[in-house]
Amino acid sequence: MLRRQPYIRRQWCASIIADAARRERQSEVRIRQWGMLATRAGALRVITLADGDTLHNAFRDRDFEEKPT
């Protein structure tokens, strides 16, 4: 995944997984997690497998809006 999107840093993904602004279960096997990037404007969506640690995919999400809690 990181080879196809070299602008995404492994550290960014790890920080989103550790402290996501929002999480949603995508399916039985995947979890979507969003967080804001400190170094760039915008949000990053990180998709992990059901264990919550194994990275499946990550990309910038221009349409992300935090839901009020």
C-alpha distances in whole Angstrom, upper triangle without the diagonal:
4,5,5,6,9,11,9,11,10,14,14,12,14,17,16,16,19,21,20,22,22,20,21,20,18,20,21,17,15,16,15,16,17,18,20,18,21,20,20,21,20,18,14,13,11,11,12,14,17,18,17,15,12,9,7,6,8,10,13,16,19,21,21,24,25,28,31,32
4,5,5,6,8,7,8,8,11,11,10,13,15,15,16,18,20,19,22,22,21,22,22,21,22,24,20,18,18,17,17,17,18,18,16,19,18,17,19,18,17,13,13,12,13,14,16,20,20,18,15,13,10,10,8,8,10,13,16,19,21,21,24,25,28,31,32
4,6,6,9,9,10,11,15,15,14,16,19,19,19,22,24,23,25,26,25,25,25,24,25,26,23,21,21,20,20,21,21,22,20,22,20,20,22,21,20,17,17,15,16,17,19,23,23,21,19,16,13,13,11,11,12,15,19,21,24,24,27,29,31,34,35
4,6,9,9,12,13,16,16,15,18,20,19,20,23,25,23,25,25,24,24,24,22,24,25,22,20,21,19,20,20,21,21,19,22,20,19,21,20,19,16,15,15,15,17,19,23,23,22,20,17,14,13,10,10,11,13,16,19,21,22,26,27,30,33,34
4,6,6,9,11,14,13,12,16,17,17,18,21,22,21,22,22,22,23,23,22,24,26,23,20,20,18,18,17,18,18,16,18,17,15,17,16,15,12,13,13,14,16,19,22,23,21,19,17,13,13,10,8,8,10,14,16,19,19,23,24,27,30,32
4,5,7,10,13,12,13,16,17,17,19,21,22,22,23,24,24,25,26,25,27,28,25,22,22,20,20,19,19,18,16,18,15,15,17,17,16,14,15,15,17,18,21,25,25,22,20,18,15,15,12,11,11,12,16,18,21,21,25,26,29,32,33
4,6,10,12,10,12,15,16,16,18,20,21,20,21,22,23,24,26,24,27,29,26,23,22,20,18,17,16,15,12,14,12,11,13,13,13,12,14,14,17,19,22,25,25,22,21,19,16,16,13,11,9,10,14,15,19,19,22,23,27,29,31
4,7,9,7,8,11,12,12,14,16,17,16,18,19,19,21,22,21,24,26,23,20,19,16,15,14,13,13,10,13,11,11,13,13,12,9,11,11,13,15,18,22,22,19,17,16,12,13,10,8,7,9,12,15,18,17,20,21,24,27,28
4,5,5,7,9,10,11,13,15,16,16,18,20,20,22,23,23,25,27,24,20,19,17,16,15,14,13,11,12,11,12,15,14,13,11,13,12,14,15,19,22,21,18,16,15,12,14,12,10,10,12,15,17,20,19,22,22,25,28,28
4,5,5,6,9,10,11,12,14,15,18,19,19,21,22,22,24,24,21,19,17,16,15,15,14,15,12,14,13,15,17,17,15,12,13,11,13,13,16,19,18,15,12,12,10,12,11,10,12,13,17,19,22,20,23,23,26,28,28
4,5,5,6,9,10,11,12,13,16,18,18,21,22,23,25,26,23,20,18,17,15,14,13,13,11,11,11,13,16,16,14,12,14,12,15,15,18,20,19,16,13,14,12,15,14,12,14,14,17,20,22,20,22,21,24,26,26
4,5,5,6,9,10,11,11,13,15,16,19,20,21,23,25,22,19,17,15,12,11,9,9,7,9,9,11,13,12,10,8,10,9,13,14,17,19,19,15,13,14,12,14,12,10,11,11,14,16,18,16,18,18,21,23,24
4,5,5,6,9,10,10,13,14,14,16,17,17,20,21,18,15,13,12,10,10,9,11,10,12,13,13,15,14,11,8,9,6,9,10,13,16,15,12,10,11,8,11,9,7,10,11,13,16,18,16,18,18,20,23,23
4,5,5,6,9,10,13,15,14,17,18,19,21,22,19,16,14,13,11,12,11,12,12,13,14,16,18,17,14,11,12,9,11,11,14,16,14,11,9,10,9,12,12,11,13,15,17,20,21,19,20,19,22,24,23
4,5,5,6,8,11,13,14,17,19,20,22,23,21,18,15,14,11,10,8,10,9,10,12,14,16,15,12,10,12,10,13,13,16,18,16,13,11,13,12,15,15,12,14,14,16,18,20,17,18,17,19,21,21
4,5,5,5,8,9,10,13,15,16,19,20,18,15,12,10,7,7,5,8,9,11,13,14,15,13,10,8,8,7,10,11,14,16,15,11,11,13,11,13,12,10,12,12,13,16,17,14,15,14,16,18,18
4,6,6,9,10,9,12,13,15,17,18,16,13,10,10,7,8,8,12,12,14,17,17,18,16,13,11,10,7,9,8,11,12,11,8,7,10,9,12,12,11,13,15,15,18,19,16,17,16,18,20,19
4,6,10,11,11,14,16,18,20,20,19,16,13,13,10,11,10,12,13,14,17,18,20,18,15,13,13,11,13,12,14,15,13,10,9,12,12,15,16,14,17,17,18,21,22,18,19,17,19,20,19
4,7,9,10,14,16,18,21,21,20,17,14,13,9,9,8,10,12,13,16,17,18,16,13,12,12,12,14,14,16,17,15,12,12,15,15,17,17,15,17,17,17,19,19,16,16,14,15,16,15
4,5,7,10,13,15,18,19,18,15,11,10,6,6,5,8,11,13,16,16,16,14,11,10,9,9,11,12,15,15,15,11,12,15,14,16,15,13,14,14,14,16,16,12,13,11,12,14,14
4,7,11,14,16,19,21,20,17,13,11,7,6,5,7,11,13,16,16,15,13,10,10,10,11,14,15,18,18,18,15,16,18,17,18,17,15,15,14,13,15,14,10,10,7,9,10,10
4,7,10,12,16,18,18,14,11,8,6,5,7,10,13,16,19,18,17,14,11,11,10,11,12,13,16,16,17,13,16,17,16,17,16,14,15,14,13,15,13,10,9,7,8,10,10
4,7,9,12,14,14,11,7,6,5,7,9,13,16,19,21,21,20,17,13,12,10,10,10,11,13,12,13,10,13,15,14,15,15,14,15,15,14,17,15,12,12,11,11,13,13
4,6,9,11,12,9,6,5,7,9,12,16,19,22,24,23,22,19,15,14,11,11,10,11,12,11,13,11,14,16,15,15,15,14,16,16,15,17,15,13,14,12,12,15,14
4,6,7,8,6,4,6,9,12,15,19,21,25,27,26,25,22,18,16,13,12,10,10,10,8,11,10,14,14,14,14,14,15,17,18,17,20,18,16,17,16,16,18,18
4,7,8,5,5,6,10,12,16,19,22,25,27,26,25,21,18,16,12,11,9,10,10,9,13,12,15,15,14,12,13,14,15,17,16,19,17,16,17,17,17,20,20
4,5,5,7,9,13,16,20,23,25,28,30,29,28,25,21,19,15,14,11,11,9,9,12,12,15,15,15,13,14,16,18,20,19,22,21,19,21,21,20,23,23
4,6,8,12,15,18,22,25,27,30,32,31,31,28,24,22,18,16,13,11,9,7,11,12,15,14,15,14,16,18,21,23,22,25,24,23,24,23,23,26,25
4,7,10,14,17,20,24,25,29,30,29,29,26,23,20,16,14,10,8,5,5,8,10,12,11,12,10,13,16,19,21,21,24,24,22,24,24,24,26,26
4,7,10,13,17,20,22,25,26,26,26,22,19,16,12,10,7,6,4,5,8,8,10,10,10,8,10,12,15,18,17,21,20,18,20,20,20,23,23
4,6,10,13,17,19,22,24,23,23,20,16,14,10,8,6,5,6,6,9,7,10,10,10,9,10,12,14,16,15,19,18,16,17,17,17,20,19
4,7,10,14,16,19,21,20,20,16,13,10,7,6,5,7,9,10,12,9,12,12,10,10,9,9,11,13,12,15,14,12,14,14,14,18,18
4,7,11,13,16,18,17,17,14,10,8,6,5,6,8,11,12,13,9,11,12,11,11,11,9,11,12,11,14,14,11,12,11,13,16,16
4,7,10,13,15,14,14,10,7,6,5,6,9,11,14,16,16,13,14,15,13,14,12,10,10,9,8,11,11,8,9,9,11,14,15
4,7,9,12,12,11,9,6,6,7,8,12,14,17,18,18,15,15,17,15,16,14,11,11,10,9,12,12,9,10,9,12,14,15
4,6,9,8,8,6,4,6,9,11,15,17,20,22,22,18,18,20,17,19,16,13,12,10,10,11,12,9,10,10,13,15,16
4,6,5,6,6,6,7,10,12,16,18,21,23,23,19,19,20,17,19,16,12,11,9,11,12,14,12,13,13,17,19,20
4,6,7,9,9,10,14,15,19,21,24,26,26,22,21,22,20,22,20,16,15,13,14,15,17,15,16,15,19,20,21
4,7,9,10,11,15,16,20,22,26,28,27,24,22,23,21,22,20,16,15,13,15,15,18,17,18,18,22,23,25
4,6,8,10,14,16,19,22,25,28,28,24,23,24,21,22,19,15,13,10,12,12,15,14,16,17,21,22,24
4,7,10,13,16,20,22,26,28,29,25,25,25,22,23,20,16,13,10,11,9,12,12,13,14,18,20,22
4,7,10,13,17,20,23,25,26,22,22,23,20,20,17,13,11,7,7,6,9,8,10,12,15,18,20
4,7,10,13,16,20,22,22,19,19,20,17,17,14,11,9,6,5,7,8,6,9,10,13,16,18
4,6,10,13,16,19,19,16,16,16,13,13,11,7,6,4,6,8,10,8,11,12,15,18,20
4,7,10,13,15,17,13,14,14,11,11,8,6,5,6,6,10,10,9,12,12,15,18,19
4,6,10,12,13,10,10,10,7,8,6,4,7,9,10,13,14,12,15,15,17,20,21
4,7,10,11,9,10,9,6,5,5,6,9,12,12,16,16,14,17,17,18,22,22
4,7,7,5,6,5,5,5,7,9,12,15,15,19,19,18,20,19,21,23,23
4,6,6,7,5,7,6,9,12,15,18,19,22,22,21,23,22,23,26,25
4,5,8,8,10,10,13,15,18,21,21,24,24,22,23,22,23,25,24
4,6,7,10,11,14,16,20,22,22,26,26,23,25,24,24,26,25
4,6,8,10,12,13,17,19,19,23,23,20,22,20,21,23,22
4,6,9,12,13,16,19,20,24,24,22,23,22,23,25,24
4,6,9,12,15,18,20,23,24,22,25,24,25,28,27
4,6,8,12,15,16,20,21,20,22,22,24,26,26
4,7,11,14,16,19,20,19,22,22,24,27,27
4,7,11,12,16,17,16,20,20,22,26,26
4,7,9,13,14,14,17,18,20,23,24
4,6,10,12,12,15,17,19,23,24
4,6,9,9,13,15,18,21,23
4,6,6,9,12,15,18,20
4,6,9,12,15,18,21
4,6,10,12,16,18
4,7,9,13,15
4,6,9,12
4,6,9
4,6
4
